Amino acid sequence: MPTSLRSWCLAATAAVVFASGVALAADDPDSAIQYRKSVMGTVGANMKGSALIIQGKVDFPANLAGHAHAIAEAAKLAPAAFKQNTDGQGSEKTTSTGDVWSDWAKFESGLKKLEEEAAKLAQIAESGDMAAAGAQLGALGKTCKACHDDFRDK
Ligand code: HEC
């Protein structure tokens, strides 16, 4: 094995050992906040892409299923991304309220709903029925609003 490859392997092994060693420790609050914002930003960006396609403002109908799948996948990442209670911690800007953690079961069920409605949009998108996709985009948008009303500072 070339030296450079060997040292990369050693570094990767060390990283795995290190990661497993700290798996139960809390992340620093600013990084935890940045991470969950990156997950929600993915949801937001793909929602925007879906809307532009469904409204016919861009002509990429074949891309719609991909955006919907991306939202469903991000929804699956979200429970872990939000798990750490950062209420009142860190200096990174956040709009999450403390209710995320005091009412976790409700918050988590909202994420489940997000995943389900996005998966439905993906299914409809694959059928190519843009009118039905528009109706489902509305249903998906309601899950965003319901959760943001309850769990985000305005
Ligand atoms: C179950 C709750 C929940 C659902 C459902 C949800 N969100 Fe959010 N979202 C949040 C919370 C909480 C934040 C605040 C994150 C923070 O700042 O810590 C957020 C933040 C965001 C952000 C800002 C990210 C940033 O960079 O600050 C965007 C964009 C977003 N959501 C879009 C959406 C869209 C679009 C949907 C629906 C398709 C959606 N969200 C569904 C709870 C939810």
Backbone and ligand atoms as CSV (ligand in chain L), in Angstrom:
chain,resi,resn,atom,element,x,y,z
A,1,MET,N,N,0.847,-1.193,0.000
A,1,MET,CA,C,0.000,0.000,0.000
A,1,MET,C,C,0.894,1.258,0.000
A,2,PRO,N,N,0.643,2.224,-0.893
A,2,PRO,CA,C,1.462,3.459,-0.879
A,2,PRO,C,C,1.305,4.176,0.478
A,3,THR,N,N,2.358,4.861,0.849
A,3,THR,CA,C,2.366,5.506,2.165
A,3,THR,C,C,1.170,6.455,2.335
A,4,SER,N,N,0.878,7.240,1.258
A,4,SER,CA,C,-0.191,8.235,1.402
A,4,SER,C,C,-1.528,7.542,1.678
A,5,LEU,N,N,-1.751,6.412,0.967
A,5,LEU,CA,C,-3.007,5.697,1.161
A,5,LEU,C,C,-3.056,5.106,2.564
A,6,ARG,N,N,-1.894,4.577,3.017
A,6,ARG,CA,C,-1.864,3.976,4.346
A,6,ARG,C,C,-2.170,5.026,5.419
A,7,SER,N,N,-1.590,6.199,5.261
A,7,SER,CA,C,-1.837,7.205,6.311
A,7,SER,C,C,-3.285,7.692,6.267
A,8,TRP,N,N,-3.867,7.706,5.045
A,8,TRP,CA,C,-5.281,8.082,4.959
A,8,TRP,C,C,-6.139,7.054,5.701
A,9,CYS,N,N,-5.778,5.759,5.492
A,9,CYS,CA,C,-6.540,4.686,6.156
A,9,CYS,C,C,-6.411,4.804,7.672
A,10,LEU,N,N,-5.212,5.093,8.125
A,10,LEU,CA,C,-5.008,5.241,9.569
A,10,LEU,C,C,-5.843,6.399,10.102
A,11,ALA,N,N,-5.843,7.474,9.348
A,11,ALA,CA,C,-6.611,8.652,9.784
A,11,ALA,C,C,-8.106,8.326,9.828
A,12,ALA,N,N,-8.569,7.581,8.809
A,12,ALA,CA,C,-9.991,7.222,8.769
A,12,ALA,C,C,-10.332,6.326,9.950
A,13,THR,N,N,-9.445,5.384,10.245
A,13,THR,CA,C,-9.679,4.490,11.386
A,13,THR,C,C,-9.731,5.296,12.681
A,14,ALA,N,N,-8.791,6.219,12.812
A,14,ALA,CA,C,-8.755,7.048,14.022
A,14,ALA,C,C,-10.050,7.852,14.141
A,15,ALA,N,N,-10.537,8.345,12.994
A,15,ALA,CA,C,-11.760,9.147,13.019
A,15,ALA,C,C,-12.939,8.299,13.484
A,16,VAL,N,N,-12.992,7.055,13.011
A,16,VAL,CA,C,-14.092,6.168,13.403
A,16,VAL,C,C,-14.026,5.889,14.903
A,17,VAL,N,N,-12.821,5.593,15.384
A,17,VAL,CA,C,-12.645,5.310,16.806
A,17,VAL,C,C,-13.055,6.536,17.623
A,18,PHE,N,N,-12.589,7.704,17.168
A,18,PHE,CA,C,-12.907,8.930,17.881
A,18,PHE,C,C,-14.418,9.158,17.890
A,19,ALA,N,N,-15.041,8.986,16.698
A,19,ALA,CA,C,-16.483,9.238,16.588
A,19,ALA,C,C,-17.258,8.312,17.511
A,20,SER,N,N,-16.887,7.021,17.544
A,20,SER,CA,C,-17.647,6.099,18.380
A,20,SER,C,C,-17.410,6.420,19.855
A,21,GLY,N,N,-16.210,6.958,20.154
A,21,GLY,CA,C,-15.907,7.301,21.544
A,21,GLY,C,C,-16.731,8.455,22.066
A,22,VAL,N,N,-17.159,9.355,21.173
A,22,VAL,CA,C,-17.906,10.531,21.640
A,22,VAL,C,C,-19.376,10.481,21.236
A,23,ALA,N,N,-19.815,9.303,20.788
A,23,ALA,CA,C,-21.171,9.212,20.237
A,23,ALA,C,C,-22.250,9.702,21.206
A,24,LEU,N,N,-22.032,9.551,22.492
A,24,LEU,CA,C,-23.077,9.916,23.444
A,24,LEU,C,C,-22.948,11.352,23.944
A,25,ALA,N,N,-21.806,11.993,23.634
A,25,ALA,CA,C,-21.603,13.358,24.117
A,25,ALA,C,C,-22.417,14.334,23.272
A,26,ALA,N,N,-22.803,15.460,23.869
A,26,ALA,CA,C,-23.548,16.476,23.124
A,26,ALA,C,C,-22.590,17.208,22.182
A,27,ASP,N,N,-23.112,17.630,21.022
A,27,ASP,CA,C,-22.330,18.456,20.108
A,27,ASP,C,C,-22.345,19.882,20.624
A,28,ASP,N,N,-21.371,20.685,20.162
A,28,ASP,CA,C,-21.404,22.063,20.634
A,28,ASP,C,C,-22.672,22.714,20.043
A,29,PRO,N,N,-23.383,23.536,20.830
A,29,PRO,CA,C,-24.715,24.017,20.429
A,29,PRO,C,C,-24.736,24.712,19.073
A,30,ASP,N,N,-23.708,25.538,18.784
A,30,ASP,CA,C,-23.725,26.254,17.509
A,30,ASP,C,C,-23.673,25.285,16.325
A,31,SER,N,N,-22.868,24.229,16.452
A,31,SER,CA,C,-22.790,23.242,15.363
A,31,SER,C,C,-24.099,22.481,15.244
A,32,ALA,N,N,-24.708,22.139,16.381
A,32,ALA,CA,C,-25.988,21.414,16.357
A,32,ALA,C,C,-27.049,22.264,15.664
A,33,ILE,N,N,-27.061,23.575,15.967
A,33,ILE,CA,C,-28.048,24.480,15.344
A,33,ILE,C,C,-27.769,24.606,13.847
A,34,GLN,N,N,-26.484,24.772,13.484
A,34,GLN,CA,C,-26.135,24.882,12.057
A,34,GLN,C,C,-26.553,23.623,11.314
A,35,TYR,N,N,-26.352,22.484,11.952
A,35,TYR,CA,C,-26.665,21.218,11.282
A,35,TYR,C,C,-28.165,21.106,11.012
A,36,ARG,N,N,-28.993,21.380,12.028
A,36,ARG,CA,C,-30.430,21.210,11.770
A,36,ARG,C,C,-30.933,22.266,10.783
A,37,LYS,N,N,-30.312,23.457,10.773
A,37,LYS,CA,C,-30.690,24.451,9.773
A,37,LYS,C,C,-30.312,23.972,8.367
A,38,SER,N,N,-29.205,23.243,8.260
A,38,SER,CA,C,-28.825,22.729,6.935
A,38,SER,C,C,-29.846,21.699,6.465
A,39,VAL,N,N,-30.368,20.882,7.397
A,39,VAL,CA,C,-31.383,19.886,7.024
A,39,VAL,C,C,-32.674,20.586,6.602
A,40,MET,N,N,-33.109,21.589,7.389
A,40,MET,CA,C,-34.349,22.293,7.028
A,40,MET,C,C,-34.154,23.139,5.770
A,41,GLY,N,N,-32.941,23.642,5.562
A,41,GLY,CA,C,-32.653,24.397,4.341
A,41,GLY,C,C,-32.815,23.511,3.104
A,42,THR,N,N,-32.443,22.234,3.237
A,42,THR,CA,C,-32.626,21.272,2.147
A,42,THR,C,C,-34.107,21.110,1.844
A,43,VAL,N,N,-34.912,21.009,2.911
A,43,VAL,CA,C,-36.368,20.897,2.744
A,43,VAL,C,C,-36.881,22.132,1.999
A,44,GLY,N,N,-36.469,23.314,2.459
A,44,GLY,CA,C,-36.943,24.571,1.874
A,44,GLY,C,C,-36.547,24.708,0.411
A,45,ALA,N,N,-35.291,24.378,0.095
A,45,ALA,CA,C,-34.801,24.528,-1.278
A,45,ALA,C,C,-35.554,23.599,-2.228
A,46,ASN,N,N,-35.830,22.383,-1.761
A,46,ASN,CA,C,-36.516,21.428,-2.637
A,46,ASN,C,C,-38.015,21.715,-2.745
A,47,MET,N,N,-38.553,22.372,-1.731
A,47,MET,CA,C,-39.943,22.817,-1.802
A,47,MET,C,C,-40.050,23.912,-2.873
A,48,LYS,N,N,-39.092,24.824,-2.848
A,48,LYS,CA,C,-39.063,25.911,-3.843
A,48,LYS,C,C,-38.943,25.337,-5.256
A,49,GLY,N,N,-38.027,24.381,-5.433
A,49,GLY,CA,C,-37.842,23.747,-6.744
A,49,GLY,C,C,-39.124,23.073,-7.214
A,50,SER,N,N,-39.796,22.366,-6.282
A,50,SER,CA,C,-41.045,21.675,-6.631
A,50,SER,C,C,-42.095,22.682,-7.093
A,51,ALA,N,N,-42.223,23.786,-6.359
A,51,ALA,CA,C,-43.244,24.787,-6.685
A,51,ALA,C,C,-42.979,25.397,-8.066
A,52,LEU,N,N,-41.726,25.705,-8.371
A,52,LEU,CA,C,-41.398,26.297,-9.674
A,52,LEU,C,C,-41.770,25.346,-10.811
A,53,ILE,N,N,-41.563,24.050,-10.580
A,53,ILE,CA,C,-41.902,23.053,-11.608
A,53,ILE,C,C,-43.419,22.935,-11.750
A,54,ILE,N,N,-44.104,22.807,-10.606
A,54,ILE,CA,C,-45.557,22.596,-10.644
A,54,ILE,C,C,-46.278,23.816,-11.220
A,55,GLN,N,N,-45.757,25.003,-10.912
A,55,GLN,CA,C,-46.367,26.226,-11.466
A,55,GLN,C,C,-46.019,26.432,-12.946
A,56,GLY,N,N,-45.185,25.555,-13.473
A,56,GLY,CA,C,-44.811,25.659,-14.882
A,56,GLY,C,C,-43.858,26.801,-15.181
A,57,LYS,N,N,-43.218,27.345,-14.127
A,57,LYS,CA,C,-42.286,28.455,-14.366
A,57,LYS,C,C,-40.946,27.957,-14.891
A,58,VAL,N,N,-40.629,26.716,-14.619
A,58,VAL,CA,C,-39.461,26.065,-15.244
A,58,VAL,C,C,-39.951,24.735,-15.812
A,59,ASP,N,N,-39.306,24.312,-16.879
A,59,ASP,CA,C,-39.824,23.146,-17.612
A,59,ASP,C,C,-38.985,21.899,-17.299
A,60,PHE,N,N,-39.075,21.463,-16.019
A,60,PHE,CA,C,-38.339,20.254,-15.640
A,60,PHE,C,C,-39.262,19.249,-14.940
A,61,PRO,N,N,-40.379,18.890,-15.569
A,61,PRO,CA,C,-41.336,18.007,-14.883
A,61,PRO,C,C,-40.705,16.703,-14.392
A,62,ALA,N,N,-39.706,16.205,-15.128
A,62,ALA,CA,C,-39.094,14.930,-14.744
A,62,ALA,C,C,-38.267,15.056,-13.456
A,63,ASN,N,N,-37.981,16.307,-13.043
A,63,ASN,CA,C,-37.188,16.493,-11.815
A,63,ASN,C,C,-38.045,16.510,-10.543
A,64,LEU,N,N,-39.359,16.606,-10.712
A,64,LEU,CA,C,-40.213,16.802,-9.536
A,64,LEU,C,C,-40.090,15.659,-8.520
A,65,ALA,N,N,-40.095,14.423,-9.002
A,65,ALA,CA,C,-40.001,13.290,-8.074
A,65,ALA,C,C,-38.706,13.369,-7.258
A,66,GLY,N,N,-37.628,13.781,-7.898
A,66,GLY,CA,C,-36.346,13.898,-7.188
A,66,GLY,C,C,-36.415,14.911,-6.059
A,67,HIS,N,N,-37.058,16.057,-6.308
A,67,HIS,CA,C,-37.200,17.066,-5.243
A,67,HIS,C,C,-38.048,16.523,-4.090
A,68,ALA,N,N,-39.144,15.823,-4.461
A,68,ALA,CA,C,-40.029,15.294,-3.422
A,68,ALA,C,C,-39.306,14.229,-2.588
A,69,HIS,N,N,-38.548,13.369,-3.258
A,69,HIS,CA,C,-37.766,12.366,-2.516
A,69,HIS,C,C,-36.750,13.053,-1.590
A,70,ALA,N,N,-36.128,14.123,-2.079
A,70,ALA,CA,C,-35.131,14.838,-1.263
A,70,ALA,C,C,-35.773,15.388,0.012
A,71,ILE,N,N,-37.019,15.883,-0.102
A,71,ILE,CA,C,-37.730,16.389,1.082
A,71,ILE,C,C,-38.005,15.237,2.047
A,72,ALA,N,N,-38.470,14.099,1.504
A,72,ALA,CA,C,-38.757,12.943,2.367
A,72,ALA,C,C,-37.482,12.457,3.070
A,73,GLU,N,N,-36.372,12.442,2.331
A,73,GLU,CA,C,-35.101,11.994,2.939
A,73,GLU,C,C,-34.654,12.966,4.026
A,74,ALA,N,N,-34.773,14.262,3.755
A,74,ALA,CA,C,-34.372,15.259,4.759
A,74,ALA,C,C,-35.261,15.135,6.002
A,75,ALA,N,N,-36.553,14.826,5.786
A,75,ALA,CA,C,-37.461,14.658,6.931
A,75,ALA,C,C,-36.997,13.498,7.814
A,76,LYS,N,N,-36.405,12.480,7.189
A,76,LYS,CA,C,-35.895,11.338,7.967
A,76,LYS,C,C,-34.669,11.724,8.788
A,77,LEU,N,N,-33.903,12.699,8.275
A,77,LEU,CA,C,-32.694,13.131,8.992
A,77,LEU,C,C,-33.039,14.085,10.136
A,78,ALA,N,N,-34.226,14.681,10.055
A,78,ALA,CA,C,-34.554,15.761,10.983
A,78,ALA,C,C,-34.685,15.336,12.452
A,79,PRO,N,N,-35.287,14.177,12.778
A,79,PRO,CA,C,-35.396,13.859,14.212
A,79,PRO,C,C,-34.032,13.859,14.909
A,80,ALA,N,N,-33.044,13.241,14.279
A,80,ALA,CA,C,-31.710,13.229,14.886
A,80,ALA,C,C,-31.139,14.643,14.938
A,81,ALA,N,N,-31.389,15.424,13.871
A,81,ALA,CA,C,-30.820,16.767,13.792
A,81,ALA,C,C,-31.375,17.701,14.871
A,82,PHE,N,N,-32.626,17.459,15.288
A,82,PHE,CA,C,-33.251,18.326,16.294
A,82,PHE,C,C,-33.150,17.794,17.714
A,83,LYS,N,N,-32.674,16.557,17.857
A,83,LYS,CA,C,-32.759,15.874,19.148
A,83,LYS,C,C,-32.100,16.657,20.295
A,84,GLN,N,N,-30.949,17.258,20.008
A,84,GLN,CA,C,-30.218,17.934,21.098
A,84,GLN,C,C,-30.912,19.243,21.493
A,85,ASN,N,N,-31.253,19.332,22.763
A,85,ASN,CA,C,-31.906,20.545,23.269
A,85,ASN,C,C,-30.872,21.666,23.397
A,86,THR,N,N,-31.014,22.693,22.542
A,86,THR,CA,C,-30.076,23.809,22.558
A,86,THR,C,C,-30.748,25.075,23.084
A,87,ASP,N,N,-31.933,24.906,23.688
A,87,ASP,CA,C,-32.697,26.079,24.114
A,87,ASP,C,C,-31.846,26.981,25.010
A,88,GLY,N,N,-31.699,28.235,24.598
A,88,GLY,CA,C,-30.932,29.203,25.379
A,88,GLY,C,C,-29.422,29.023,25.293
A,89,GLN,N,N,-28.967,28.157,24.402
A,89,GLN,CA,C,-27.526,27.908,24.293
A,89,GLN,C,C,-26.971,28.392,22.956
A,90,GLY,N,N,-25.651,28.654,22.956
A,90,GLY,CA,C,-24.958,28.984,21.711
A,90,GLY,C,C,-25.250,30.395,21.247
A,91,SER,N,N,-24.523,30.814,20.184
A,91,SER,CA,C,-24.734,32.163,19.661
A,91,SER,C,C,-25.251,32.131,18.235
A,92,GLU,N,N,-25.364,30.939,17.669
A,92,GLU,CA,C,-25.901,30.793,16.311
A,92,GLU,C,C,-27.394,31.149,16.321
A,93,LYS,N,N,-27.824,31.933,15.305
A,93,LYS,CA,C,-29.224,32.334,15.250
A,93,LYS,C,C,-30.117,31.108,15.027
A,94,THR,N,N,-31.159,31.003,15.810
A,94,THR,CA,C,-32.106,29.901,15.647
A,94,THR,C,C,-33.523,30.416,15.874
A,95,THR,N,N,-34.483,29.830,15.165
A,95,THR,CA,C,-35.879,30.216,15.368
A,95,THR,C,C,-36.654,29.094,16.063
A,96,SER,N,N,-35.964,28.008,16.455
A,96,SER,CA,C,-36.645,26.933,17.202
A,96,SER,C,C,-37.039,27.459,18.573
A,97,THR,N,N,-38.266,27.154,19.003
A,97,THR,CA,C,-38.645,27.515,20.368
A,97,THR,C,C,-38.387,26.319,21.288
A,98,GLY,N,N,-38.406,26.577,22.583
A,98,GLY,CA,C,-38.178,25.511,23.563
A,98,GLY,C,C,-39.233,24.413,23.486
A,99,ASP,N,N,-40.373,24.713,22.847
A,99,ASP,CA,C,-41.438,23.715,22.721
A,99,ASP,C,C,-40.992,22.489,21.931
A,100,VAL,N,N,-39.988,22.672,21.055
A,100,VAL,CA,C,-39.480,21.518,20.302
A,100,VAL,C,C,-39.142,20.386,21.266
A,101,TRP,N,N,-38.506,20.739,22.389
A,101,TRP,CA,C,-38.041,19.697,23.320
A,101,TRP,C,C,-39.047,19.415,24.432
A,102,SER,N,N,-39.844,20.430,24.819
A,102,SER,CA,C,-40.832,20.162,25.877
A,102,SER,C,C,-42.037,19.406,25.320
A,103,ASP,N,N,-42.236,19.457,23.990
A,103,ASP,CA,C,-43.359,18.755,23.366
A,103,ASP,C,C,-42.824,17.884,22.222
A,104,TRP,N,N,-41.764,17.137,22.537
A,104,TRP,CA,C,-41.014,16.395,21.511
A,104,TRP,C,C,-41.894,15.429,20.724
A,105,ALA,N,N,-42.816,14.727,21.400
A,105,ALA,CA,C,-43.636,13.723,20.694
A,105,ALA,C,C,-44.454,14.385,19.585
A,106,LYS,N,N,-45.013,15.557,19.884
A,106,LYS,CA,C,-45.794,16.269,18.868
A,106,LYS,C,C,-44.885,16.748,17.722
A,107,PHE,N,N,-43.712,17.261,18.104
A,107,PHE,CA,C,-42.767,17.737,17.096
A,107,PHE,C,C,-42.366,16.590,16.163
A,108,GLU,N,N,-42.034,15.452,16.774
A,108,GLU,CA,C,-41.589,14.303,15.988
A,108,GLU,C,C,-42.713,13.797,15.076
A,109,SER,N,N,-43.949,13.834,15.552
A,109,SER,CA,C,-45.041,13.356,14.698
A,109,SER,C,C,-45.247,14.328,13.531
A,110,GLY,N,N,-44.944,15.610,13.732
A,110,GLY,CA,C,-44.993,16.570,12.626
A,110,GLY,C,C,-43.953,16.248,11.561
A,111,LEU,N,N,-42.786,15.786,11.993
A,111,LEU,CA,C,-41.735,15.407,11.040
A,111,LEU,C,C,-42.139,14.156,10.268
A,112,LYS,N,N,-42.817,13.247,10.958
A,112,LYS,CA,C,-43.303,12.015,10.320
A,112,LYS,C,C,-44.314,12.375,9.233
A,113,LYS,N,N,-45.195,13.303,9.577
A,113,LYS,CA,C,-46.214,13.765,8.629
A,113,LYS,C,C,-45.539,14.404,7.400
A,114,LEU,N,N,-44.512,15.205,7.664
A,114,LEU,CA,C,-43.740,15.832,6.577
A,114,LEU,C,C,-43.197,14.752,5.636
A,115,GLU,N,N,-42.611,13.717,6.235
A,115,GLU,CA,C,-42.041,12.626,5.431
A,115,GLU,C,C,-43.135,11.949,4.590
A,116,GLU,N,N,-44.285,11.672,5.210
A,116,GLU,CA,C,-45.369,10.964,4.507
A,116,GLU,C,C,-45.928,11.795,3.354
A,117,GLU,N,N,-46.156,13.085,3.611
A,117,GLU,CA,C,-46.730,13.931,2.552
A,117,GLU,C,C,-45.732,14.129,1.412
A,118,ALA,N,N,-44.445,14.198,1.738
A,118,ALA,CA,C,-43.424,14.334,0.688
A,118,ALA,C,C,-43.342,13.047,-0.132
A,119,ALA,N,N,-43.447,11.898,0.549
A,119,ALA,CA,C,-43.404,10.614,-0.169
A,119,ALA,C,C,-44.599,10.508,-1.115
A,120,LYS,N,N,-45.771,10.998,-0.667
A,120,LYS,CA,C,-46.957,10.991,-1.537
A,120,LYS,C,C,-46.719,11.859,-2.762
A,121,LEU,N,N,-46.095,13.028,-2.557
A,121,LEU,CA,C,-45.806,13.909,-3.692
A,121,LEU,C,C,-44.884,13.199,-4.680
A,122,ALA,N,N,-43.897,12.477,-4.156
A,122,ALA,CA,C,-42.969,11.754,-5.034
A,122,ALA,C,C,-43.719,10.741,-5.889
A,123,GLN,N,N,-44.650,10.037,-5.248
A,123,GLN,CA,C,-45.417,9.019,-5.961
A,123,GLN,C,C,-46.258,9.647,-7.081
A,124,ILE,N,N,-46.935,10.744,-6.729
A,124,ILE,CA,C,-47.770,11.429,-7.721
A,124,ILE,C,C,-46.903,11.984,-8.846
A,125,ALA,N,N,-45.742,12.541,-8.482
A,125,ALA,CA,C,-44.842,13.106,-9.493
A,125,ALA,C,C,-44.450,12.044,-10.504
A,126,GLU,N,N,-44.228,10.829,-10.018
A,126,GLU,CA,C,-43.831,9.760,-10.937
A,126,GLU,C,C,-44.967,9.406,-11.906
A,127,SER,N,N,-46.210,9.682,-11.508
A,127,SER,CA,C,-47.340,9.401,-12.400
A,127,SER,C,C,-47.475,10.498,-13.462
A,128,GLY,N,N,-46.812,11.648,-13.231
A,128,GLY,CA,C,-46.814,12.731,-14.224
A,128,GLY,C,C,-48.057,13.617,-14.198
A,129,ASP,N,N,-48.949,13.410,-13.221
A,129,ASP,CA,C,-50.187,14.202,-13.136
A,129,ASP,C,C,-49.910,15.510,-12.379
A,130,MET,N,N,-49.683,16.590,-13.131
A,130,MET,CA,C,-49.260,17.856,-12.512
A,130,MET,C,C,-50.376,18.518,-11.703
A,131,ALA,N,N,-51.622,18.304,-12.099
A,131,ALA,CA,C,-52.721,18.894,-11.315
A,131,ALA,C,C,-52.786,18.224,-9.944
A,132,ALA,N,N,-52.666,16.908,-9.926
A,132,ALA,CA,C,-52.662,16.187,-8.652
A,132,ALA,C,C,-51.423,16.559,-7.833
A,133,ALA,N,N,-50.314,16.775,-8.514
A,133,ALA,CA,C,-49.084,17.172,-7.814
A,133,ALA,C,C,-49.269,18.531,-7.150
A,134,GLY,N,N,-49.983,19.421,-7.827
A,134,GLY,CA,C,-50.246,20.746,-7.263
A,134,GLY,C,C,-51.068,20.653,-5.985
A,135,ALA,N,N,-52.085,19.785,-6.016
A,135,ALA,CA,C,-52.917,19.603,-4.819
A,135,ALA,C,C,-52.077,19.025,-3.681
A,136,GLN,N,N,-51.206,18.078,-4.012
A,136,GLN,CA,C,-50.382,17.452,-2.970
A,136,GLN,C,C,-49.320,18.428,-2.442
A,137,LEU,N,N,-48.844,19.326,-3.316
A,137,LEU,CA,C,-47.900,20.345,-2.836
A,137,LEU,C,C,-48.571,21.203,-1.767
A,138,GLY,N,N,-49.867,21.483,-1.985
A,138,GLY,CA,C,-50.626,22.241,-0.988
A,138,GLY,C,C,-50.711,21.495,0.338
A,139,ALA,N,N,-50.981,20.186,0.269
A,139,ALA,CA,C,-51.074,19.371,1.484
A,139,ALA,C,C,-49.729,19.335,2.204
A,140,LEU,N,N,-48.673,19.219,1.425
A,140,LEU,CA,C,-47.319,19.207,2.003
A,140,LEU,C,C,-47.024,20.548,2.674
A,141,GLY,N,N,-47.401,21.631,1.998
A,141,GLY,CA,C,-47.172,22.966,2.550
A,141,GLY,C,C,-47.887,23.189,3.878
A,142,LYS,N,N,-49.017,22.529,4.040
A,142,LYS,CA,C,-49.745,22.654,5.311
A,142,LYS,C,C,-48.960,22.056,6.472
A,143,THR,N,N,-48.204,20.992,6.204
A,143,THR,CA,C,-47.410,20.388,7.289
A,143,THR,C,C,-46.301,21.352,7.733
A,144,CYS,N,N,-45.736,22.102,6.771
A,144,CYS,CA,C,-44.692,23.095,7.115
A,144,CYS,C,C,-45.310,24.141,8.043
A,145,LYS,N,N,-46.441,24.685,7.584
A,145,LYS,CA,C,-47.038,25.797,8.308
A,145,LYS,C,C,-47.485,25.373,9.709
A,146,ALA,N,N,-48.101,24.184,9.799
A,146,ALA,CA,C,-48.577,23.719,11.102
A,146,ALA,C,C,-47.424,23.649,12.095
A,147,CYS,N,N,-46.320,23.085,11.672
A,147,CYS,CA,C,-45.196,22.933,12.597
A,147,CYS,C,C,-44.528,24.277,12.881
A,148,HIS,N,N,-44.339,25.090,11.831
A,148,HIS,CA,C,-43.700,26.390,12.047
A,148,HIS,C,C,-44.541,27.253,12.997
A,149,ASP,N,N,-45.874,27.180,12.864
A,149,ASP,CA,C,-46.736,27.957,13.767
A,149,ASP,C,C,-46.501,27.552,15.220
A,150,ASP,N,N,-46.333,26.252,15.439
A,150,ASP,CA,C,-46.213,25.745,16.821
A,150,ASP,C,C,-44.795,25.825,17.380
A,151,PHE,N,N,-43.789,25.682,16.501
A,151,PHE,CA,C,-42.441,25.432,17.021
A,151,PHE,C,C,-41.367,26.430,16.583
A,152,ARG,N,N,-41.779,27.509,15.887
A,152,ARG,CA,C,-40.776,28.515,15.489
A,152,ARG,C,C,-41.193,29.889,15.980
A,153,ASP,N,N,-40.191,30.680,16.349
A,153,ASP,CA,C,-40.437,32.088,16.654
A,153,ASP,C,C,-40.691,32.824,15.358
A,154,LYS,N,N,-41.654,33.708,15.390
A,154,LYS,CA,C,-41.972,34.460,14.166
A,154,LYS,C,C,-40.859,35.467,13.871
L,1,HEC,C1,C,-42.201,19.153,12.607
L,1,HEC,C2,C,-41.788,20.523,12.433
L,1,HEC,C3,C,-41.418,21.106,11.106
L,1,HEC,C4,C,-41.916,20.783,9.866
L,1,HEC,C5,C,-42.957,19.757,9.495
L,1,HEC,C6,C,-41.258,21.673,8.939
L,1,HEC,N1,N,-40.382,22.498,9.604
L,1,HEC,FE1,FE,-39.180,23.873,8.768
L,1,HEC,N2,N,-38.368,24.300,10.573
L,1,HEC,C7,C,-38.796,23.786,11.778
L,1,HEC,C8,C,-38.069,24.402,12.862
L,1,HEC,C9,C,-38.246,24.138,14.333
L,1,HEC,C10,C,-37.174,25.303,12.265
L,1,HEC,C11,C,-36.165,26.219,12.984
L,1,HEC,C12,C,-34.763,25.626,12.947
L,1,HEC,C13,C,-33.786,26.472,13.779
L,1,HEC,O1,O,-33.584,27.666,13.434
L,1,HEC,O2,O,-33.273,25.950,14.779
L,1,HEC,C14,C,-37.391,25.211,10.831
L,1,HEC,C15,C,-36.681,25.952,9.896
L,1,HEC,C16,C,-36.940,25.954,8.537
L,1,HEC,C17,C,-36.221,26.755,7.570
L,1,HEC,C18,C,-35.086,27.745,7.876
L,1,HEC,C19,C,-33.744,27.038,7.854
L,1,HEC,C20,C,-32.604,28.022,8.197
L,1,HEC,O3,O,-31.603,28.019,7.476
L,1,HEC,O4,O,-32.735,28.799,9.152
L,1,HEC,C21,C,-36.792,26.508,6.358
L,1,HEC,C22,C,-36.391,27.109,5.007
L,1,HEC,C23,C,-37.845,25.538,6.560
L,1,HEC,N3,N,-37.910,25.220,7.894
L,1,HEC,C24,C,-38.668,25.064,5.566
L,1,HEC,C25,C,-39.654,24.104,5.759
L,1,HEC,C26,C,-40.539,23.636,4.722
L,1,HEC,C27,C,-40.549,24.157,3.298
L,1,HEC,C28,C,-41.319,22.661,5.286
L,1,HEC,C29,C,-42.389,21.830,4.651
L,1,HEC,C30,C,-42.153,21.257,3.363
L,1,HEC,C31,C,-40.935,22.560,6.688
L,1,HEC,N4,N,-39.940,23.457,6.936
L,1,HEC,C32,C,-41.505,21.686,7.577
L,1,HEC,C33,C,-39.770,22.832,11.949
L,1,HEC,C34,C,-40.462,22.191,10.924
